[in-house]
């Protein structure tokens, strides 16, 4: 068995597709109308359908998991992030861990937590 996909619940699937394309270069593989598969195993699911499947409310910014990306030029990534999405909500701006890794954490437009760090 292997992990194949990671699903994120989003309010506006097209806005989220654009966000993940602009910042991380992810491309759409398949659009199932309310469910979209992107490269690297990321799946976007529109909130209205997910709520229907689960019968429960969606809790944004729950901080229970994060998407983690590595980028050697994290400062350059921050410039791109702030250029495309100046309204981004940060959890923490650029910081350096005691072991020397630089990281930032922020939310996507739907409150899903993202970390971008230099290779450890």
TORZABA-696866 format. One record per atom (N, C-alpha, C): x negated, y, z; atom name; residue in three letters. Coordinates in nm, 4 decimals. Layout:
BEGIN
LOSE         xx         yy         zz   guvo   vovex
LOSE          X          Y          Z     CA     Ala
...
END
This chain:
BEGIN
LOSE         xx         yy         zz   guvo   vovex
LOSE    -0.0846    -0.1173     0.0000      N     Unk
LOSE     0.0000     0.0000     0.0000     CA     Unk
LOSE    -0.0894     0.1240     0.0000      C     Unk
LOSE    -0.0377     0.2318    -0.0628      N     Unk
LOSE    -0.1122     0.3575    -0.0622     CA     Unk
LOSE    -0.0153     0.4746    -0.0579      C     Unk
LOSE    -0.0608     0.5834    -0.0016      N     Unk
LOSE     0.0180     0.7062    -0.0014     CA     Unk
LOSE     0.0157     0.7633    -0.1415      C     Unk
LOSE     0.1324     0.7919    -0.1952      N     Unk
LOSE     0.1397     0.8385    -0.3329     CA     Unk
LOSE     0.1735     0.9868    -0.3428      C     Unk
LOSE     0.2688     1.0350    -0.2611      N     Unk
LOSE     0.3130     1.1740    -0.2693     CA     Unk
LOSE     0.3297     1.2332    -0.1302      C     Unk
LOSE     0.3307     1.3657    -0.1285      N     Unk
LOSE     0.3630     1.4418    -0.0082     CA     Unk
LOSE     0.4697     1.5415    -0.0486      C     Unk
LOSE     0.5845     1.5390     0.0191      N     Unk
LOSE     0.6986     1.6196    -0.0186     CA     Unk
LOSE     0.7125     1.7416     0.0717      C     Unk
LOSE     0.7330     1.8575     0.0089      N     Unk
LOSE     0.7616     1.9812     0.0806     CA     Unk
LOSE     0.9017     2.0274     0.0461      C     Unk
LOSE     0.9749     2.0712     0.1453      N     Unk
LOSE     1.1089     2.1257     0.1244     CA     Unk
LOSE     1.0956     2.2753     0.0987      C     Unk
LOSE     1.1614     2.3223    -0.0084      N     Unk
LOSE     1.1502     2.4629    -0.0494     CA     Unk
LOSE     1.2883     2.5178    -0.0852      C     Unk
LOSE     1.3045     2.6470    -0.0685      N     Unk
LOSE     1.4313     2.7121    -0.1029     CA     Unk
LOSE     1.4433     2.7375    -0.2530      C     Unk
LOSE     1.3349     2.7828    -0.3138      N     Unk
LOSE     1.3340     2.8195    -0.4554     CA     Unk
LOSE     1.2223     2.7408    -0.5230      C     Unk
LOSE     1.2590     2.6355    -0.5918      N     Unk
LOSE     1.1600     2.5427    -0.6471     CA     Unk
LOSE     1.0697     2.6096    -0.7505      C     Unk
LOSE     1.1241     2.6994    -0.8311      N     Unk
LOSE     1.0431     2.7668    -0.9330     CA     Unk
LOSE     0.9422     2.8617    -0.8680      C     Unk
LOSE     0.9846     2.9343    -0.7666      N     Unk
LOSE     0.8923     3.0229    -0.6939     CA     Unk
LOSE     0.7793     2.9416    -0.6319      C     Unk
LOSE     0.8124     2.8266    -0.5749      N     Unk
LOSE     0.7110     2.7415    -0.5125     CA     Unk
LOSE     0.6186     2.6793    -0.6166      C     Unk
LOSE     0.6752     2.6379    -0.7302      N     Unk
LOSE     0.5907     2.5841    -0.8378     CA     Unk
LOSE     0.4880     2.6879    -0.8802      C     Unk
LOSE     0.5327     2.8118    -0.8953      N     Unk
LOSE     0.4436     2.9197    -0.9356     CA     Unk
LOSE     0.3366     2.9452    -0.8297      C     Unk
LOSE     0.3751     2.9463    -0.7032      N     Unk
LOSE     0.2824     2.9669    -0.5921     CA     Unk
LOSE     0.1699     2.8627    -0.5946      C     Unk
LOSE     0.2062     2.7358    -0.6043      N     Unk
LOSE     0.1046     2.6298    -0.6023     CA     Unk
LOSE     0.0225     2.6257    -0.7312      C     Unk
LOSE     0.0787     2.6734    -0.8389      N     Unk
LOSE     0.0021     2.6859    -0.9626     CA     Unk
LOSE    -0.0966     2.8020    -0.9530      C     Unk
LOSE    -0.0485     2.9191    -0.9121      N     Unk
LOSE    -0.1327     3.0383    -0.9040     CA     Unk
LOSE    -0.2533     3.0174    -0.8134      C     Unk
LOSE    -0.2309     2.9590    -0.6969      N     Unk
LOSE    -0.3377     2.9501    -0.5969     CA     Unk
LOSE    -0.4233     2.8248    -0.6079      C     Unk
LOSE    -0.3628     2.7133    -0.6462      N     Unk
LOSE    -0.4352     2.5863    -0.6414     CA     Unk
LOSE    -0.4453     2.5155    -0.7762      C     Unk
LOSE    -0.3870     2.5757    -0.8793      N     Unk
LOSE    -0.3957     2.5181    -1.0127     CA     Unk
LOSE    -0.3130     2.3927    -1.0335      C     Unk
LOSE    -0.2172     2.3658    -0.9452      N     Unk
LOSE    -0.1344     2.2467    -0.9608     CA     Unk
LOSE    -0.0367     2.2656    -1.0763      C     Unk
LOSE    -0.0217     2.1626    -1.1549      N     Unk
LOSE     0.0654     2.1658    -1.2723     CA     Unk
LOSE     0.1856     2.0752    -1.2501      C     Unk
LOSE     0.2957     2.1087    -1.3128      N     Unk
LOSE     0.4147     2.0249    -1.3047     CA     Unk
LOSE     0.3964     1.9011    -1.3920      C     Unk
LOSE     0.4270     1.7874    -1.3354      N     Unk
LOSE     0.4247     1.6612    -1.4085     CA     Unk
LOSE     0.5660     1.6248    -1.4521      C     Unk
LOSE     0.6622     1.6425    -1.3604      N     Unk
LOSE     0.7990     1.6010    -1.3872     CA     Unk
LOSE     0.8959     1.6907    -1.3120      C     Unk
LOSE     1.0003     1.7365    -1.3806      N     Unk
LOSE     1.1051     1.8178    -1.3185     CA     Unk
LOSE     1.2342     1.7377    -1.3222      C     Unk
LOSE     1.2796     1.6954    -1.2046      N     Unk
LOSE     1.4011     1.6164    -1.1935     CA     Unk
LOSE     1.5218     1.7011    -1.1542      C     Unk
LOSE     1.5125     1.8325    -1.1687      N     Unk
LOSE     1.6226     1.9193    -1.1304     CA     Unk
LOSE     1.6447     1.9164    -0.9802      C     Unk
LOSE     1.5741     2.0013    -0.9083      N     Unk
LOSE     1.5824     2.0042    -0.7623     CA     Unk
LOSE     1.4731     1.9240    -0.6951      C     Unk
LOSE     1.3982     1.8492    -0.7730      N     Unk
LOSE     1.2851     1.7708    -0.7244     CA     Unk
LOSE     1.1788     1.7780    -0.8325      C     Unk
LOSE     1.0605     1.8249    -0.7961      N     Unk
LOSE     0.9559     1.8474    -0.8948     CA     Unk
LOSE     0.8257     1.7840    -0.8463      C     Unk
LOSE     0.7638     1.7044    -0.9327      N     Unk
LOSE     0.6353     1.6426    -0.9010     CA     Unk
LOSE     0.5257     1.7263    -0.9646      C     Unk
LOSE     0.4279     1.7650    -0.8814      N     Unk
LOSE     0.3113     1.8395    -0.9279     CA     Unk
LOSE     0.1889     1.7492    -0.9242      C     Unk
LOSE     0.0826     1.7933    -0.9880      N     Unk
LOSE    -0.0424     1.7187    -0.9835     CA     Unk
LOSE    -0.0921     1.7093    -0.8394      C     Unk
LOSE    -0.1822     1.6175    -0.8157      N     Unk
LOSE    -0.2427     1.5922    -0.6846     CA     Unk
LOSE    -0.1439     1.5390    -0.5820      C     Unk
LOSE    -0.0272     1.4893    -0.6276      N     Unk
LOSE     0.0648     1.4215    -0.5376     CA     Unk
LOSE     0.1584     1.5095    -0.4577      C     Unk
LOSE     0.1703     1.6361    -0.4949      N     Unk
LOSE     0.2613     1.7250    -0.4226     CA     Unk
LOSE     0.3985     1.7235    -0.4894      C     Unk
LOSE     0.5016     1.7018    -0.4093      N     Unk
LOSE     0.6394     1.7024    -0.4573     CA     Unk
LOSE     0.7133     1.8165    -0.3894      C     Unk
LOSE     0.7874     1.8930    -0.4681      N     Unk
LOSE     0.8718     2.0002    -0.4154     CA     Unk
LOSE     1.0167     1.9537    -0.4223      C     Unk
LOSE     1.0876     1.9695    -0.3121      N     Unk
LOSE     1.2281     1.9295    -0.3040     CA     Unk
LOSE     1.3102     2.0490    -0.2595      C     Unk
LOSE     1.4126     2.0850    -0.3369      N     Unk
LOSE     1.4970     2.1983    -0.2983     CA     Unk
LOSE     1.5710     2.1673    -0.1696      C     Unk
LOSE     1.5725     2.2668    -0.0822      N     Unk
LOSE     1.6298     2.2524     0.0506     CA     Unk
LOSE     1.7746     2.2039     0.0476      C     Unk
LOSE     1.8560     2.2555    -0.0424      N     Unk
LOSE     1.9984     2.2177    -0.0432     CA     Unk
LOSE     2.0160     2.0676    -0.0642      C     Unk
LOSE     1.9307     2.0068    -0.1454      N     Unk
LOSE     1.9409     1.8625    -0.1666     CA     Unk
LOSE     1.8875     1.7847    -0.0461      C     Unk
LOSE     1.7762     1.8326     0.0089      N     Unk
LOSE     1.7147     1.7652     0.1235     CA     Unk
LOSE     1.8094     1.7659     0.2430      C     Unk
LOSE     1.8733     1.8799     0.2680      N     Unk
LOSE     1.9709     1.8891     0.3773     CA     Unk
LOSE     2.0856     1.7911     0.3539      C     Unk
LOSE     2.1262     1.7760     0.2289      N     Unk
LOSE     2.2311     1.6800     0.1963     CA     Unk
LOSE     2.1885     1.5371     0.2224      C     Unk
LOSE     2.0635     1.5035     0.1915      N     Unk
LOSE     2.0129     1.3685     0.2151     CA     Unk
LOSE     2.0051     1.3390     0.3647      C     Unk
LOSE     1.9527     1.4365     0.4411      N     Unk
LOSE     1.9294     1.4145     0.5832     CA     Unk
LOSE     2.0486     1.4465     0.6721      C     Unk
LOSE     2.1288     1.5429     0.6290      N     Unk
LOSE     2.2380     1.5883     0.7139     CA     Unk
LOSE     2.1875     1.6648     0.8349      C     Unk
LOSE     2.0709     1.7278     0.8228      N     Unk
LOSE     2.0101     1.8036     0.9330     CA     Unk
LOSE     1.9587     1.9360     0.8814      C     Unk
LOSE     1.9412     2.0303     0.9725      N     Unk
LOSE     1.8855     2.1602     0.9380     CA     Unk
LOSE     1.7353     2.1485     0.9138      C     Unk
LOSE     1.6831     2.2360     0.8304      N     Unk
LOSE     1.5406     2.2424     0.8021     CA     Unk
LOSE     1.4796     2.3478     0.8944      C     Unk
LOSE     1.3698     2.3148     0.9588      N     Unk
LOSE     1.3045     2.4066     1.0517     CA     Unk
LOSE     1.1772     2.4591     0.9860      C     Unk
LOSE     1.1799     2.5866     0.9469      N     Unk
LOSE     1.0626     2.6461     0.8841     CA     Unk
LOSE     0.9576     2.6782     0.9901      C     Unk
LOSE     0.8329     2.6860     0.9432      N     Unk
LOSE     0.7191     2.7179     1.0296     CA     Unk
LOSE     0.7175     2.6311     1.1547      C     Unk
LOSE     0.7410     2.5016     1.1369      N     Unk
LOSE     0.7418     2.4131     1.2532     CA     Unk
LOSE     0.6017     2.3713     1.2966      C     Unk
LOSE     0.5014     2.4001     1.2155      N     Unk
LOSE     0.3612     2.3777     1.2503     CA     Unk
LOSE     0.3292     2.2332     1.2885      C     Unk
LOSE     0.4055     2.1384     1.2372      N     Unk
LOSE     0.3814     1.9989     1.2727     CA     Unk
LOSE     0.2870     1.9295     1.1753      C     Unk
LOSE     0.2586     1.9915     1.0617      N     Unk
LOSE     0.1624     1.9364     0.9671     CA     Unk
LOSE     0.1140     2.0498     0.8772      C     Unk
LOSE     0.0098     2.0224     0.8016      N     Unk
LOSE    -0.0413     2.1233     0.7089     CA     Unk
LOSE    -0.0953     2.0561     0.5845      C     Unk
LOSE    -0.0973     2.1322     0.4762      N     Unk
LOSE    -0.1696     2.0924     0.3567     CA     Unk
LOSE    -0.3100     2.1480     0.3719      C     Unk
LOSE    -0.4102     2.0676     0.3429      N     Unk
LOSE    -0.5491     2.1105     0.3588     CA     Unk
LOSE    -0.6177     2.1068     0.2229      C     Unk
LOSE    -0.6779     2.2191     0.1864      N     Unk
LOSE    -0.7536     2.2304     0.0620     CA     Unk
LOSE    -0.8959     2.2727     0.0961      C     Unk
LOSE    -0.9929     2.2236     0.0197      N     Unk
LOSE    -1.1313     2.2684     0.0361     CA     Unk
LOSE    -1.1702     2.3579    -0.0795      C     Unk
LOSE    -1.2441     2.4622    -0.0453      N     Unk
LOSE    -1.2906     2.5597    -0.1445     CA     Unk
LOSE    -1.4237     2.6153    -0.0965      C     Unk
LOSE    -1.5286     2.5960    -0.1748      N     Unk
LOSE    -1.6608     2.6458    -0.1356     CA     Unk
LOSE    -1.6618     2.7984    -0.1257      C     Unk
LOSE    -1.5928     2.8654    -0.2171      N     Unk
LOSE    -1.5863     3.0116    -0.2169     CA     Unk
LOSE    -1.4557     3.0565    -0.1511      C     Unk
LOSE    -1.4458     3.0384    -0.0214      N     Unk
LOSE    -1.3221     3.0715     0.0488     CA     Unk
LOSE    -1.2939     3.2221     0.0452      C     Unk
LOSE    -1.3975     3.3032     0.0446      N     Unk
LOSE    -1.3774     3.4484     0.0343     CA     Unk
LOSE    -1.3144     3.4854    -0.0999      C     Unk
LOSE    -1.3609     3.4217    -0.2068      N     Unk
LOSE    -1.3014     3.4429    -0.3393     CA     Unk
LOSE    -1.1565     3.3961    -0.3432      C     Unk
LOSE    -1.1296     3.2848    -0.2751      N     Unk
LOSE    -0.9912     3.2366    -0.2682     CA     Unk
LOSE    -0.9028     3.3387    -0.1965      C     Unk
LOSE    -0.9532     3.3974    -0.0895      N     Unk
LOSE    -0.8748     3.4963    -0.0144     CA     Unk
LOSE    -0.8430     3.6165    -0.1028      C     Unk
LOSE    -0.9380     3.6593    -0.1842      N     Unk
LOSE    -0.9117     3.7693    -0.2779     CA     Unk
LOSE    -0.7989     3.7318    -0.3745      C     Unk
LOSE    -0.8025     3.6099    -0.4251      N     Unk
LOSE    -0.6978     3.5637    -0.5156     CA     Unk
LOSE    -0.5634     3.5572    -0.4433      C     Unk
LOSE    -0.5628     3.5009    -0.3228      N     Unk
LOSE    -0.4411     3.4909    -0.2429     CA     Unk
LOSE    -0.3788     3.6283    -0.2205      C     Unk
LOSE    -0.4599     3.7233    -0.1778      N     Unk
LOSE    -0.4081     3.8570    -0.1480     CA     Unk
LOSE    -0.3726     3.9340    -0.2748      C     Unk
LOSE    -0.4353     3.9011    -0.3867      N     Unk
LOSE    -0.3998     3.9625    -0.5140     CA     Unk
LOSE    -0.2644     3.9158    -0.5652      C     Unk
LOSE    -0.2419     3.7840    -0.5585      N     Unk
LOSE    -0.1153     3.7269    -0.6046     CA     Unk
LOSE    -0.0031     3.7441    -0.5021      C     Unk
LOSE    -0.0359     3.7268    -0.3751      N     Unk
LOSE     0.0659     3.7220    -0.2695     CA     Unk
LOSE     0.0246     3.8095    -0.1505      C     Unk
LOSE     0.0266     3.9413    -0.1683      N     Unk
LOSE    -0.0166     4.0302    -0.0593     CA     Unk
LOSE     0.0717     4.0216     0.0652      C     Unk
LOSE     0.1925     3.9695     0.0504      N     Unk
LOSE     0.2846     3.9577     0.1636     CA     Unk
LOSE     0.2651     3.8281     0.2425      C     Unk
LOSE     0.1657     3.7477     0.2082      N     Unk
LOSE     0.1450     3.6184     0.2735     CA     Unk
LOSE     0.1382     3.6355     0.4259      C     Unk
LOSE     0.1956     3.5401     0.4960      N     Unk
LOSE     0.1952     3.5422     0.6423     CA     Unk
LOSE     0.0829     3.4504     0.6913      C     Unk
LOSE    -0.0142     3.5095     0.7597      N     Unk
LOSE    -0.1295     3.4349     0.8100     CA     Unk
LOSE    -0.1006     3.3737     0.9465      C     Unk
LOSE    -0.1541     3.2558     0.9687      N     Unk
LOSE    -0.1624     3.1967     1.1020     CA     Unk
LOSE    -0.2935     3.2433     1.1627      C     Unk
LOSE    -0.4005     3.2318     1.0853      N     Unk
LOSE    -0.5277     3.2944     1.1224     CA     Unk
LOSE    -0.5998     3.3364     0.9955      C     Unk
LOSE    -0.6577     3.4537     1.0027      N     Unk
LOSE    -0.7401     3.5024     0.8918     CA     Unk
LOSE    -0.8732     3.4279     0.8966      C     Unk
LOSE    -0.9615     3.4611     0.8068      N     Unk
LOSE    -1.0877     3.3876     0.7959     CA     Unk
LOSE    -1.1585     3.3811     0.9305      C     Unk
LOSE    -1.1915     3.2599     0.9691      N     Unk
LOSE    -1.2653     3.2363     1.0928     CA     Unk
LOSE    -1.3699     3.1293     1.0658      C     Unk
LOSE    -1.4678     3.1212     1.1523      N     Unk
LOSE    -1.5716     3.0193     1.1399     CA     Unk
LOSE    -1.5678     2.9329     1.2647      C     Unk
LOSE    -1.5496     2.8016     1.2436      N     Unk
LOSE    -1.5502     2.7068     1.3547     CA     Unk
LOSE    -1.6926     2.6918     1.4099      C     Unk
LOSE    -1.7041     2.6367     1.5285      N     Unk
LOSE    -1.8345     2.6190     1.5933     CA     Unk
LOSE    -1.9282     2.5311     1.5103      C     Unk
LOSE    -1.8730     2.4450     1.4235      N     Unk
LOSE    -1.9565     2.3581     1.3403     CA     Unk
LOSE    -1.9919     2.4219     1.2058      C     Unk
LOSE    -1.9514     2.5499     1.1882      N     Unk
LOSE    -1.9930     2.6260     1.0713     CA     Unk
LOSE    -1.8928     2.6317     0.9574      C     Unk
LOSE    -1.7841     2.5576     0.9644      N     Unk
LOSE    -1.6847     2.5587     0.8569     CA     Unk
LOSE    -1.5988     2.6851     0.8663      C     Unk
LOSE    -1.5808     2.7524     0.7509      N     Unk
LOSE    -1.4944     2.8700     0.7424     CA     Unk
LOSE    -1.3560     2.8245     0.6984      C     Unk
LOSE    -1.2514     2.8773     0.7642      N     Unk
LOSE    -1.1139     2.8386     0.7312     CA     Unk
LOSE    -1.0190     2.9566     0.7447      C     Unk
LOSE    -0.9108     2.9491     0.6688      N     Unk
LOSE    -0.7958     3.0370     0.6890     CA     Unk
LOSE    -0.6719     2.9473     0.6916      C     Unk
LOSE    -0.5692     2.9947     0.7610      N     Unk
LOSE    -0.4407     2.9239     0.7629     CA     Unk
LOSE    -0.3308     3.0255     0.7368      C     Unk
LOSE    -0.2358     2.9833     0.6551      N     Unk
LOSE    -0.1253     3.0718     0.6190     CA     Unk
LOSE    -0.0061     2.9863     0.5794      C     Unk
LOSE     0.1084     3.0509     0.5644      N     Unk
LOSE     0.2299     2.9809     0.5246     CA     Unk
LOSE     0.2592     3.0046     0.3774      C     Unk
LOSE     0.3128     2.9017     0.3128      N     Unk
LOSE     0.3659     2.9206     0.1784     CA     Unk
LOSE     0.4985     2.9972     0.1909      C     Unk
LOSE     0.5639     3.0309     0.0814      N     Unk
LOSE     0.6865     3.1112     0.0905     CA     Unk
LOSE     0.7995     3.0468     0.1725      C     Unk
LOSE     0.7894     2.9170     0.2005      N     Unk
LOSE     0.8937     2.8483     0.2760     CA     Unk
LOSE     0.8492     2.8073     0.4161      C     Unk
LOSE     0.7367     2.8582     0.4613      N     Unk
LOSE     0.6916     2.8297     0.5966     CA     Unk
LOSE     0.6148     2.6996     0.6129      C     Unk
LOSE     0.5709     2.6407     0.5011      N     Unk
LOSE     0.4859     2.5228     0.5086     CA     Unk
LOSE     0.3416     2.5683     0.5317      C     Unk
LOSE     0.2766     2.5098     0.6298      N     Unk
LOSE     0.1438     2.5522     0.6721     CA     Unk
LOSE     0.0362     2.5015     0.5761      C     Unk
LOSE    -0.0541     2.5911     0.5397      N     Unk
LOSE    -0.1659     2.5586     0.4497     CA     Unk
LOSE    -0.2949     2.6021     0.5140      C     Unk
LOSE    -0.3955     2.5189     0.5042      N     Unk
LOSE    -0.5311     2.5539     0.5471     CA     Unk
LOSE    -0.6222     2.5439     0.4253      C     Unk
LOSE    -0.7094     2.6416     0.4093      N     Unk
LOSE    -0.8135     2.6361     0.3079     CA     Unk
LOSE    -0.9454     2.6543     0.3819      C     Unk
LOSE    -1.0351     2.5596     0.3619      N     Unk
LOSE    -1.1634     2.5639     0.4309     CA     Unk
LOSE    -1.2782     2.5275     0.3400      C     Unk
LOSE    -1.3945     2.5710     0.3803      N     Unk
LOSE    -1.5148     2.5313     0.3078     CA     Unk
LOSE    -1.5408     2.3839     0.3361      C     Unk
LOSE    -1.6093     2.3149     0.2453      N     Unk
LOSE    -1.6385     2.1744     0.2720     CA     Unk
LOSE    -1.7113     2.1592     0.4056      C     Unk
LOSE    -1.6698     2.0624     0.4820      N     Unk
LOSE    -1.7263     2.0422     0.6169     CA     Unk
LOSE    -1.8661     1.9839     0.6112      C     Unk
END
